[in-house]
């Protein structure tokens, strides 16, 4: 079952930096979009006035944010087809050739000890195991100054190396503007438009095109100046990934299929599996090409130890996707997915600890020499396909990492309602 989790941070009030006006609202609107429209099942939200849990603050201090990044990502808990997004709206500073995010208690006179290095954020995010990690930074320049270089250079370089899809609100030589008439930042306004019903940008590539047009337009209209967003999505197939399956077109799915076929023909079975699972998610779990390709990958993996295996010719998906049925496929019985358990606020499993996420390991055939998958294997693939596209609910979870007064942490069904 595909997982979709996120962290959203918005900071208006700083202890040692000038305040911002709409960063908190940007993060709140992003949280609402991910929960209500993108149907993410868990969103960890930090803002100036996040409600306390068990008498402890969820204010976005350096200590609180680092605790989440350390404890939540200690061990992989996601896999192929899963998504983890990180959204930050607030101050960002470049110092000693490194990019930093400023928590609410970040001190510009002691950046190394009070700020959070963005490369540390990226490294921790990648530990979750999701093949799609998205980093979104709407970060102003240090203290609003219009001289010097802002964040982006180091982060972009590392994003290329690590395969993290990264969205930046402006190039390092520009400023990220807040728009009073919109009560938002220009970048986040355009981002939510592009992801939502107005832009319907299902893929990274289409969203990038929308942002490059819309952000400069908003800034010219309201500020009479320039702001140039940019996106890092490498290797190139990252730009074809579908961010919002509900808006995916047949052409989007066909492009993703071509990438999957290409990876499969090169015997990069891990990448091919990830891409085919994403095809299934975009096609509501009903795409025979994807199901048959996953079966074929299993057969090829089983036969990889046999020498002189003939190379199979992999066809290319056409733009028409004539055999893709998104709305209905009478040939595939739709299994009944197991109802998801209620999403609770994230509770600690011990003092100051995040719960260890459950990791599901798929079973493999007992005999590697058996080249023909039994019928139960095909049903398993179809069942996985059906579950891959299922949304799990709209609950927004706020992290809980402090024990109760008794010293024990008990489960809670308290959900945050905004």
C-alpha positions in Angstrom: 0.0 0.0 0.0 1.5 3.3 -1.0 2.4 5.8 1.7 2.3 9.6 1.4 3.8 11.5 4.3 5.0 15.1 4.7 6.5 17.7 7.0 5.2 21.3 6.7 7.0 24.1 8.5 6.0 27.8 8.5 7.6 30.4 10.7 6.6 34.1 11.1 8.0 35.0 14.4 11.8 34.7 14.9 13.8 35.4 18.1 16.7 37.0 16.4 15.5 37.7 12.8 13.0 40.1 11.4 9.5 38.6 11.4 7.7 37.3 8.2 4.1 38.0 7.5 2.7 34.9 5.6 5.1 32.0 6.1 2.9 30.4 8.7 -0.2 30.7 6.4 1.8 29.3 3.5 2.6 26.1 5.5 -0.9 25.9 6.7 -2.4 26.0 3.2 0.2 23.5 2.0 -0.8 21.2 4.9 -4.5 21.5 4.0 -3.8 20.8 0.3 -1.7 17.7 1.1 -4.3 16.3 3.4 -7.5 17.2 1.5 -6.6 17.1 -2.1 -3.4 15.0 -2.4 -4.7 12.7 0.3 -1.5 12.4 2.3 -2.2 10.3 5.4 0.4 11.8 7.7 1.5 15.4 7.9 3.8 16.7 10.7 3.1 20.4 11.1 5.2 23.0 12.8 4.3 26.7 13.2 4.4 29.6 15.6 1.3 28.5 17.4 1.1 24.8 16.8 -1.0 23.4 19.7 0.9 21.7 22.5 0.7 18.0 23.2 0.9 16.8 26.7 1.9 20.2 27.8 4.9 20.3 25.4 5.4 22.9 22.6 5.5 22.0 18.9 7.0 25.4 18.1 9.6 25.0 15.3 12.7 25.4 17.4 16.0 23.8 16.3 15.7 21.2 19.1 12.1 20.2 18.1 12.9 20.0 14.3 16.1 18.1 14.8 14.3 15.6 17.1 11.9 14.8 14.3 14.6 14.5 11.7 16.7 12.2 13.9 14.0 9.9 15.3 11.5 9.6 12.5 14.2 8.7 10.0 16.4 6.4 12.0 15.3 3.4 9.9 13.6 3.0 6.5 9.8 2.7 6.7 8.8 3.4 3.1 9.5 1.8 -0.3 8.8 1.8 -4.0 5.9 4.0 -5.0 5.9 5.9 -1.7 6.3 9.7 -1.3 7.7 12.0 1.4 7.5 15.8 1.0 9.3 18.4 3.0 7.9 22.0 2.9 9.6 25.0 4.5 8.5 28.6 4.5 10.7 31.0 6.4 14.2 32.4 6.5 17.1 30.7 4.8 20.8 31.7 5.1 23.9 30.8 3.1 27.0 30.8 5.4 30.5 29.5 4.7 29.4 28.1 1.3 26.6 26.0 3.0 22.8 26.4 2.9 20.9 26.6 6.2 17.3 26.8 7.2 16.6 29.1 10.2 14.3 27.7 12.9 12.5 30.2 15.1 15.4 30.4 17.5 18.1 30.5 14.9 20.8 33.1 15.6 22.4 34.8 12.6 25.5 35.5 14.7 25.9 31.7 15.4 24.5 30.0 12.4 26.5 26.8 12.6 25.2 26.1 16.1 21.6 27.4 15.9 20.5 26.8 12.2 19.8 23.5 10.4 22.0 22.6 7.4 19.8 21.7 4.4 22.1 18.9 3.4 21.3 17.3 6.8 17.6 17.6 6.1 18.0 15.9 2.6 20.2 13.1 4.0 17.6 12.3 6.7 14.7 12.5 4.3 16.4 10.0 2.0 16.6 7.5 4.9 12.9 7.0 4.9 13.2 4.6 1.9 10.7 6.3 -0.4 11.8 6.5 -4.0 10.2 9.9 -4.4 11.5 12.5 -1.9 10.4 16.1 -2.6 12.1 19.1 -1.0 10.2 22.5 -1.3 11.9 25.6 0.0 10.2 29.0 0.0 13.0 30.6 2.0 13.7 34.3 2.1 17.2 35.7 2.1 19.0 36.3 5.3 17.2 39.1 7.2 15.6 40.3 4.0 18.8 41.8 2.7 19.1 42.3 -1.1 22.8 41.9 -1.2 24.9 38.8 -1.2 23.9 35.3 -2.2 20.9 33.3 -0.8 20.5 29.6 -0.4 20.3 27.2 -3.3 23.8 26.6 -4.8 24.9 23.9 -2.4 21.4 22.4 -2.1 20.9 22.1 -5.9 24.3 20.4 -6.3 23.5 17.8 -3.7 20.0 17.3 -5.0 21.4 16.3 -8.3 23.7 13.8 -6.7 21.1 12.3 -4.4 18.1 12.3 -6.7 16.0 14.5 -4.4 13.4 16.5 -6.3 13.9 20.1 -5.1 11.8 23.2 -5.7 13.3 26.6 -5.0 11.3 29.8 -4.7 14.0 31.9 -6.4 17.5 31.7 -7.7 20.3 32.5 -5.2 20.8 36.1 -6.5 17.1 37.0 -6.0 14.6 37.6 -3.2 11.6 35.5 -2.3 8.6 37.9 -2.0 5.5 37.9 0.2 2.5 39.5 -1.4 0.2 41.5 0.9 -2.7 41.5 -1.5 -2.6 37.7 -1.6 -1.8 37.2 2.1 0.8 34.7 0.9 4.3 34.3 -0.6 4.3 34.5 -4.4 5.9 31.1 -4.8 3.6 29.2 -2.5 0.6 30.9 -4.2 1.8 29.7 -7.6 2.7 26.2 -6.2 -0.7 25.6 -4.7 -2.3 26.8 -7.9 -0.2 24.5 -10.0 -0.8 21.5 -7.9 -4.5 22.1 -7.5 -7.5 22.4 -9.8 -6.3 25.6 -11.5 -3.1 24.2 -12.9 -3.7 20.5 -12.6 0.0 19.9 -12.9 0.3 16.2 -12.3 4.0 15.8 -13.1 7.2 17.5 -11.9 7.8 18.7 -15.4 4.4 20.3 -15.8 4.6 21.9 -12.4 8.0 23.4 -13.2 6.7 24.9 -16.4 3.7 26.4 -14.5 5.9 27.9 -11.7 8.4 29.5 -14.2 5.5 31.3 -15.8 3.3 32.1 -12.8 5.7 33.2 -10.1 7.3 36.0 -12.3 3.9 37.1 -13.3 2.7 37.5 -9.8 5.8 39.3 -8.7 5.7 41.7 -11.7 2.1 42.5 -11.0 2.4 43.2 -7.3 6.1 44.1 -6.8 7.3 45.3 -10.2 10.4 43.2 -9.8 11.7 39.7 -10.6 11.6 36.3 -8.9 12.7 33.2 -10.7 11.8 29.8 -9.3 13.6 26.7 -10.4 13.5 22.9 -10.0 16.2 20.2 -9.7 14.9 16.8 -11.0 17.7 14.5 -12.0 18.1 12.0 -13.5 15.6 13.1 -16.2 13.0 10.4 -15.4 12.5 12.2 -12.1 10.8 15.0 -14.0 8.2 12.5 -15.4 7.1 11.4 -11.9 3.5 11.9 -11.2 3.0 14.1 -8.1 -0.8 14.3 -8.1 -2.3 11.1 -9.6 -5.8 12.5 -9.8 -4.7 15.0 -12.5 -2.6 12.6 -14.5 -3.4 12.5 -18.2 -3.0 9.5 -20.6 0.1 11.2 -22.0 1.6 11.5 -18.5 1.1 7.8 -17.9 2.5 6.9 -21.3 5.7 8.8 -20.6 6.1 7.1 -17.3 5.5 3.7 -19.0 8.2 4.5 -21.6 10.6 5.2 -18.7 9.6 1.9 -17.0 10.1 -0.1 -20.2 13.5 1.5 -20.7 14.6 0.6 -17.2 13.3 -2.9 -17.6 15.1 -3.4 -20.9 18.4 -2.3 -19.2 17.6 -4.8 -16.4 17.4 -2.1 -13.8 14.6 -4.0 -12.2 14.4 -1.8 -9.0 13.8 1.3 -11.0 11.4 -0.4 -13.3 9.4 -1.7 -10.4 9.2 1.7 -8.9 8.0 3.2 -12.1 5.4 0.5 -12.8 4.0 0.9 -9.3 3.6 4.6 -10.0 1.8 3.8 -13.3 -0.6 1.7 -11.3 -1.2 4.5 -8.8 -2.0 6.9 -11.6 -4.3 4.4 -13.3 -6.2 3.6 -10.2 -4.6 0.2 -10.0 -6.1 -1.0 -13.3 -3.4 -1.2 -16.0 -2.7 -4.6 -17.5 0.6 -3.5 -18.9 1.9 -2.6 -15.5 0.6 -5.7 -13.9 2.1 -7.9 -16.6 5.4 -6.0 -16.4 5.6 -6.5 -12.7 5.1 -10.3 -13.2 7.8 -10.2 -15.9 10.2 -8.5 -13.6 9.6 -11.2 -11.0 10.3 -13.9 -13.7 13.4 -12.1 -14.9 14.8 -11.7 -11.4 14.2 -15.4 -10.8 16.0 -16.3 -13.9 18.9 -13.9 -13.4 21.2 -16.7 -12.2 20.7 -18.7 -15.4 23.5 -18.1 -18.0 22.9 -17.0 -21.5 19.3 -15.9 -20.9 18.1 -14.3 -24.2 17.5 -10.6 -24.0 13.8 -9.8 -24.3 12.7 -7.0 -26.6 10.6 -4.5 -24.6 7.9 -2.6 -26.6 7.4 1.1 -26.2 4.2 2.5 -24.8 2.3 4.7 -27.2 1.0 8.1 -26.3 -2.5 6.9 -26.9 -2.3 4.2 -24.1 -5.0 2.3 -25.8 -4.9 -0.6 -23.4 -4.9 1.6 -20.2 -8.3 1.7 -18.5 -8.3 4.2 -15.7 -12.0 4.2 -14.9 -12.9 0.5 -15.3 -11.3 -2.7 -16.2 -13.7 -5.7 -16.4 -10.8 -8.1 -16.8 -9.3 -7.4 -13.4 -11.3 -8.4 -10.3 -10.8 -5.6 -7.8 -9.8 -7.0 -4.4 -11.2 -5.6 -1.2 -8.5 -3.6 0.4 -8.1 -4.0 4.2 -9.5 -0.8 5.8 -6.7 1.3 7.2 -6.4 1.7 10.9 -7.3 5.2 12.2 -4.5 7.7 11.9 -3.6 9.0 15.3 -1.3 11.8 16.4 2.3 10.5 16.3 3.0 9.1 19.7 6.3 8.4 21.4 7.2 4.8 22.0 9.5 6.0 24.9 10.6 9.2 26.4 11.3 11.6 23.5 11.1 8.9 20.8 9.1 8.6 17.7 7.3 5.2 17.0 9.2 2.9 14.8 7.2 2.6 11.5 6.2 -0.9 10.5 8.2 -2.1 7.5 6.5 -4.7 5.2 8.8 -7.1 3.4 7.2 -8.8 0.4 7.6 -12.6 0.2 9.5 -14.2 -2.6 9.0 -17.5 -4.4 10.7 -20.3 -2.5 12.4 -21.8 -5.6 14.5 -19.3 -7.7 14.6 -21.8 -10.5 10.9 -21.8 -11.1 10.4 -19.5 -14.1 6.6 -19.6 -14.2 4.8 -17.7 -11.5 1.9 -19.6 -9.9 -1.6 -18.2 -9.9 -1.3 -16.8 -6.4 1.6 -14.6 -7.4 -0.5 -13.0 -10.1 -3.3 -12.3 -7.6 -0.8 -10.8 -5.2 0.4 -8.4 -7.9 -3.1 -7.4 -8.8 -3.9 -6.9 -5.1 -0.9 -4.7 -4.7 -2.0 -2.8 -7.7 -5.4 -2.1 -6.2 -3.9 -0.9 -3.0 -1.2 1.2 -4.5 -3.7 3.9 -5.5 -5.9 3.8 -2.5 -6.0 7.0 -0.3 -5.8 6.4 3.4 -7.8 9.4 4.7 -7.4 13.0 5.5 -6.1 13.1 9.1 -3.3 15.5 9.8 -1.0 14.2 12.4 1.1 16.4 14.6 4.3 14.9 16.0 4.2 13.8 19.6 7.5 13.0 21.1 7.1 13.7 24.8 5.9 11.3 27.6 3.0 12.0 29.8 3.4 13.0 33.4 3.4 9.4 34.5 6.5 8.7 32.4 4.6 6.5 30.0 3.3 7.3 26.6 -0.2 6.0 25.8 -1.8 5.9 22.4 -4.1 8.8 21.6 -6.9 9.2 19.1 -6.7 13.0 19.3 -6.4 14.4 15.8 -5.6 18.0 15.0 -8.4 19.9 13.5 -7.6 23.1 11.7 
